[in-house]
Amino acid sequence: MKEKIVRIANHPFLKYSWVGGLFSILNIVFVWLLIDIFHFSTLISTTFVVGCLFVAKYFAYKLTGFIG
C-alpha cells in the first residue's frame, strides 16, 4: 500500500498539477494585492503579474524536469 501511495505521489501529472495550481493561486493573490491594496492601475498590475509569473512558471517547470 505504501509503495502505491509513493508511486502516485511521484506521478508527473500530480507534480504538473501542483505547479499549475500554485501559480494560479499566486496570480490571484498578487493581482488582488496590487490592485486592491496598493491601488495600482489594473492594466499595469495585471500585465506585470501575469508576465512575471509566466516566466517563474517556466523556471518551475524546468526545475521539476518537465522542460529539458
C-alpha angles and dihedrals in degrees: 000000000000092000090052092053092048090048092051092045091053094049111126094229091058091052090047090050093050093051092047093047093047093052092046090055091045090051092055094044096048094045090049091047095050097041104036103027104032095029096227121163113278095229095049097043095045092048091048096047096044092046095048094045091048090058091043091051089053091056091044090054090046090051093050092048101249092119118047 
